[in-house]
Amino acid sequence: MPTYIVLMNWTDQGAKTADQTVARYDAAKDDLAQRGVTIKDIYWTMGPYDIVTIVEAADDETASKGLMRLTSQGNLRTCSMRAFSADEARSLVG
């Protein structure tokens, strides 16, 4: 299943309700799972991004739909990247 690294920043709305971030994650994890997107890891970070997640989805379309649903709530902006494991990278360059 394809893996994606998703870099997230809070919007003004999300920053104002930062104390609810873990509860929003719990709700999003369940909602996205029902739509075929699995959050494998999540990290709240210091630096240019507020949150970094690693997600899996069947394909780019499924991942995009799930992440658009997440951002439509108004708390986050995302930047997504398709990630390749070492075995996948070997296959790409081999």
Secondary structure, DSSP 4 states (H G I P E B T S, - for coil): --EEEEEEEE-HHHHHTGGGHHHHHHHHHHHHHHTTEEEEEEEE-SSS-SEEEEEEESSHHHHHHHHHHHHTTSSEEEEEEEE--HHHHHHHH-
